[in-house]
Amino acid sequence: MKKFLLPSLITSFLLGCSSSPTDLSLEQLSQYSGGQSMGDATSMYWYTERLTLPVTAADYVTVGDYGWYKSNYRWEGGSVRELMREGEQLKDDQGLVPYSIHVRFNQEGEAVYQQFRIDGKVLPLKAAKLDQLIQEAQAVARKTKQQDKAGLELMQGYWDGSTFETCDGRSYSSIEFNQTLPSFVVSRLEGIDNYLTFVGSGRVNRVVVNDLLMLADDDQECIERPQLIED
């Protein structure tokens, strides 16, 4: 069974007069995670803010046979200033083709740099698409904060029928589902080792699943927060 630890953006910091300005800045960071499943789309979200201002966000989205993508978003002064996306999308009868998007915005929200590549070709991005990308960044921030207030987070790990071990090393002895699952999913969970991704919460000795996002064989690697934009 493969297990990969998700990187932690914050470890521990010493409080007091000896703290450096860099330490104090890092201490003010808050991390959120979440996700949702809607139709064919399954989304995993990560979001970071400093005090009450957005700093960065990321998503990993699969859309069934239509493709997938992963994104990074960066804010400055409360506005989205940069975004990058990589993935594959269905194109006519060619099947899935690779594509990437990179956009930088100025203080007025104008796209001063943009690059859209699909299947090796460079194409312009329409204004409607740029607006959609900004809305998607804002949706990640909004959804993760909502789920955090409800006591929920993005969780992923491995279930062997008796123990659920998360990708960050936590262990629980049972799984409880707050949703109705198809019979084949129930049978699979009872019969073989599985990798699970879901929005839920960890209790003393069990995890509670509110929205099951992904169920795969136990050789599926844990999905890390995308890192496309250099710090």
C-alpha positions in Angstrom: 0.0 0.0 0.0 1.5 3.3 -1.0 1.3 6.2 1.3 2.5 9.7 0.7 2.5 12.5 3.3 1.0 15.8 2.2 3.4 18.6 2.8 2.6 20.8 5.8 2.8 24.5 5.1 3.1 25.4 8.8 4.9 23.4 11.4 5.5 25.1 14.7 6.8 28.5 15.7 8.1 29.9 19.0 6.0 32.7 20.4 7.4 35.6 22.4 9.7 38.5 22.1 12.3 36.4 20.3 10.1 35.8 17.3 11.4 37.2 14.1 9.2 39.3 11.7 9.2 36.3 9.3 8.0 34.0 12.0 5.2 36.4 13.0 4.1 36.6 9.3 3.9 32.8 9.0 2.0 32.5 12.3 -0.7 34.6 10.9 -1.4 32.2 8.0 -4.6 30.1 8.2 -5.0 26.9 6.1 -8.3 25.6 4.8 -9.2 22.6 2.6 -12.4 21.2 1.2 -14.0 20.0 -2.0 -17.3 19.0 -3.6 -18.8 16.6 -6.1 -21.3 17.9 -8.7 -22.4 15.7 -11.5 -19.3 14.5 -13.4 -17.1 17.0 -11.6 -15.1 16.2 -8.5 -13.1 19.0 -6.9 -10.5 19.2 -4.2 -9.6 22.6 -2.8 -6.8 24.2 -0.7 -6.8 27.8 0.5 -4.5 30.0 2.5 -5.1 33.4 4.0 -3.2 35.8 6.2 -5.5 37.4 8.9 -8.6 37.9 6.8 -7.0 38.4 3.4 -6.6 35.7 0.7 -3.1 34.7 -0.1 -3.1 31.6 -2.3 -5.4 28.8 -3.3 -5.3 25.6 -5.4 -7.6 23.0 -6.8 -7.5 19.6 -8.4 -10.6 18.9 -10.6 -11.6 15.8 -12.6 -14.6 15.9 -15.0 -15.1 12.3 -15.9 -14.3 11.5 -19.5 -14.0 15.3 -20.3 -10.7 15.7 -18.6 -9.0 17.1 -15.5 -7.0 20.1 -14.4 -5.0 21.5 -11.4 -4.6 25.2 -10.7 -2.9 27.7 -8.5 -4.2 31.1 -7.6 -2.4 34.0 -6.0 -3.9 37.2 -4.5 -2.4 40.5 -3.7 -4.2 43.3 -1.9 -7.4 41.3 -1.9 -7.5 40.7 -5.7 -6.4 37.8 -7.8 -3.1 38.8 -9.4 -1.9 35.5 -10.9 -3.2 32.1 -11.9 -1.8 29.0 -13.5 -3.6 25.8 -14.7 -2.5 22.6 -16.3 -4.6 19.7 -17.4 -6.2 17.8 -20.2 -9.6 18.4 -22.0 -11.6 16.6 -24.6 -11.2 18.1 -28.0 -13.5 17.0 -30.8 -12.6 13.5 -32.0 -9.0 13.7 -30.8 -9.7 12.6 -27.3 -7.9 14.2 -24.4 -5.3 16.9 -25.3 -3.0 18.8 -22.9 -3.6 22.5 -22.1 -2.2 25.1 -19.9 -3.2 28.7 -18.8 -1.1 31.4 -17.2 -2.5 34.8 -16.5 -1.2 37.8 -14.5 -3.4 40.8 -13.6 -2.5 44.3 -12.6 -4.0 46.3 -9.7 -6.9 47.3 -11.9 -7.8 43.7 -12.7 -6.6 43.9 -16.3 -4.9 40.8 -17.7 -1.4 42.2 -18.5 0.0 38.8 -19.4 -1.9 35.8 -20.6 -0.9 32.5 -22.3 -3.3 29.8 -23.3 -1.8 26.6 -24.9 -3.9 23.7 -26.0 -2.6 20.7 -28.0 0.6 22.7 -28.8 -1.2 25.8 -30.1 -1.2 29.2 -28.5 -4.7 30.9 -28.5 -6.2 34.1 -27.0 -8.3 34.0 -23.8 -11.7 35.7 -24.1 -12.8 38.1 -21.4 -15.6 35.8 -20.4 -13.1 33.0 -19.7 -10.9 35.4 -17.7 -13.9 36.3 -15.6 -14.7 32.6 -15.1 -11.2 31.9 -13.9 -11.3 34.7 -11.3 -14.7 33.4 -10.1 -13.3 29.9 -9.8 -10.5 31.2 -7.6 -13.0 33.1 -5.4 -15.2 29.9 -5.2 -12.3 27.9 -3.8 -11.8 30.5 -1.0 -15.5 30.7 -0.3 -16.2 27.0 -0.3 -13.3 26.0 2.0 -14.2 28.7 4.5 -17.9 27.6 4.5 -16.9 24.0 5.1 -14.4 24.9 7.8 -17.1 26.7 9.7 -19.1 23.5 9.5 -16.2 21.5 11.0 -15.3 19.9 7.7 -12.0 19.4 5.8 -10.6 17.6 2.8 -9.4 14.1 4.0 -7.7 11.4 2.0 -6.1 8.1 2.9 -6.4 4.3 2.9 -9.1 2.0 4.3 -8.3 -1.7 4.8 -11.7 -2.7 6.2 -10.7 -2.0 9.8 -8.5 1.1 9.9 -8.5 4.3 7.9 -5.0 5.8 7.8 -4.9 9.4 6.4 -2.2 10.7 4.1 -0.9 12.9 6.9 -0.5 10.1 9.4 -3.7 10.1 11.4 -5.4 6.8 12.1 -9.1 5.9 12.8 -10.8 2.6 13.5 -14.1 3.1 11.7 -15.8 5.1 8.9 -19.3 6.6 9.1 -21.1 8.0 6.0 -23.5 10.9 6.2 -24.7 10.1 2.6 -26.4 7.3 0.9 -23.9 5.2 -1.1 -24.6 2.9 -4.1 -24.6 -0.8 -3.2 -21.5 -1.5 -5.3 -19.6 1.2 -3.3 -20.7 -0.4 0.0 -19.6 -3.8 -1.3 -16.2 -2.5 -2.4 -15.5 -0.9 0.9 -16.3 -4.1 2.7 -14.2 -6.3 0.5 -10.9 -4.8 -0.6 -8.3 -2.1 0.4 -9.2 1.3 -1.0 -8.0 4.8 -1.4 -10.6 7.4 -0.4 -10.8 11.2 -0.7 -13.8 12.9 0.9 -15.0 16.0 2.7 -15.6 15.1 6.3 -14.3 15.3 9.8 -12.2 13.3 12.2 -13.6 12.3 15.6 -11.9 10.5 18.5 -11.8 7.1 16.8 -13.7 7.5 13.5 -14.0 9.6 10.5 -17.4 10.9 9.3 -17.8 11.3 5.5 -20.1 14.0 4.3 -19.2 13.9 0.6 -17.2 11.0 -0.9 -15.1 12.5 -3.7 -13.0 9.6 -4.9 -12.7 5.8 -4.4 -9.8 4.0 -6.0 -7.5 1.1 -5.6 -5.0 1.3 -2.8 -2.1 1.9 -5.3 -3.5 5.4 -5.9 -1.1 8.0 -4.6 -2.3 10.7 -2.3 -3.0 13.9 -4.2 -0.8 16.8 -3.0 -1.8 20.4 -3.2 -0.7 21.6 -6.7 2.3 23.9 -6.8 2.5 25.6 -10.2 3.3 29.2 -9.2 6.8 29.7 -7.8 6.9 31.3 -4.3 
